[in-house]
């Protein structure tokens, strides 16, 4: 995990839904926003709730692992 995003950084994030989210059930979506130094992940049902923030390398490792599973 890395430092918490400042209020300025957090307000400029552009969120998108995972292409693997179930489109038939909009309550089960993961959203991701990336910057050059961080990748933020949140639950679309709770956009103001907790977020996971990792480095781009960590995100790449996770996606590679998840795709292989």
C-alpha positions as a Markdown table, in Angstrom:
| # | Residue | x | y | z |
|---|---|---|---|---|
| 1 | Unk | 0.0 | 0.0 | 0.0 |
| 2 | Unk | 1.1 | 3.5 | -0.5 |
| 3 | Unk | 0.3 | 7.0 | 0.8 |
| 4 | Unk | -3.2 | 8.3 | 1.0 |
| 5 | Unk | -4.2 | 10.5 | -2.0 |
| 6 | Unk | -4.5 | 14.2 | -1.1 |
| 7 | Unk | -8.0 | 15.8 | -1.5 |
| 8 | Unk | -6.8 | 17.5 | -4.7 |
| 9 | Unk | -5.6 | 14.2 | -6.3 |
| 10 | Unk | -8.8 | 12.3 | -5.2 |
| 11 | Unk | -11.1 | 14.8 | -6.7 |
| 12 | Unk | -9.5 | 14.6 | -10.2 |
| 13 | Unk | -9.5 | 10.8 | -10.5 |
| 14 | Unk | -11.3 | 9.4 | -13.5 |
| 15 | Unk | -13.0 | 6.2 | -12.5 |
| 16 | Unk | -14.0 | 3.4 | -14.8 |
| 17 | Unk | -15.8 | 0.1 | -14.2 |
| 18 | Unk | -14.1 | -3.2 | -14.6 |
| 19 | Unk | -14.8 | -4.9 | -17.9 |
| 20 | Unk | -15.4 | -8.1 | -15.8 |
| 21 | Unk | -18.1 | -6.6 | -13.7 |
| 22 | Unk | -21.5 | -8.3 | -14.1 |
| 23 | Unk | -23.5 | -5.9 | -16.3 |
| 24 | Unk | -26.7 | -7.7 | -15.3 |
| 25 | Unk | -26.2 | -6.7 | -11.7 |
| 26 | Unk | -25.0 | -3.1 | -11.4 |
| 27 | Unk | -24.5 | -3.5 | -7.7 |
| 28 | Unk | -21.5 | -5.7 | -8.2 |
| 29 | Unk | -18.9 | -3.5 | -9.8 |
| 30 | Unk | -15.3 | -2.6 | -9.1 |
| 31 | Unk | -14.1 | 0.8 | -10.3 |
| 32 | Unk | -10.5 | 1.7 | -11.0 |
| 33 | Unk | -8.7 | 5.1 | -11.4 |
| 34 | Unk | -5.1 | 5.3 | -12.4 |
| 35 | Unk | -2.5 | 8.0 | -12.2 |
| 36 | Unk | 1.2 | 7.8 | -13.1 |
| 37 | Unk | 2.1 | 6.9 | -9.5 |
| 38 | Unk | -1.0 | 5.2 | -8.1 |
| 39 | Unk | -3.9 | 2.8 | -8.9 |
| 40 | Unk | -7.1 | 3.3 | -6.9 |
| 41 | Unk | -9.7 | 0.6 | -6.5 |
| 42 | Unk | -13.2 | 1.1 | -5.0 |
| 43 | Unk | -16.6 | -0.5 | -4.7 |
| 44 | Unk | -19.1 | 1.3 | -7.1 |
| 45 | Unk | -21.8 | 0.9 | -4.4 |
| 46 | Unk | -19.8 | 3.0 | -2.0 |
| 47 | Unk | -17.9 | 5.7 | -4.0 |
| 48 | Unk | -17.1 | 7.7 | -0.9 |
| 49 | Unk | -16.1 | 4.6 | 1.1 |
| 50 | Unk | -12.8 | 3.0 | 1.5 |
| 51 | Unk | -10.4 | 2.6 | -1.4 |
| 52 | Unk | -7.4 | 0.4 | -2.0 |
| 53 | Unk | -4.4 | 2.3 | -3.4 |
| 54 | Unk | -1.4 | 0.5 | -4.8 |
| 55 | Unk | 1.6 | 1.2 | -7.1 |
| 56 | Unk | 1.2 | 0.5 | -10.8 |
| 57 | Unk | 3.7 | -2.4 | -10.5 |
| 58 | Unk | 1.6 | -4.0 | -7.8 |
| 59 | Unk | -1.6 | -3.6 | -9.8 |
| 60 | Unk | 0.1 | -5.2 | -12.8 |
| 61 | Unk | 1.2 | -8.1 | -10.7 |
| 62 | Unk | -2.3 | -8.5 | -9.3 |
| 63 | Unk | -4.0 | -8.4 | -12.7 |
| 64 | Unk | -1.5 | -10.9 | -14.1 |
| 65 | Unk | -2.1 | -13.2 | -11.2 |
| 66 | Unk | -5.9 | -12.9 | -11.4 |
| 67 | Unk | -6.0 | -13.5 | -15.1 |
| 68 | Unk | -4.0 | -16.8 | -14.6 |
| 69 | Unk | -6.3 | -18.1 | -11.9 |
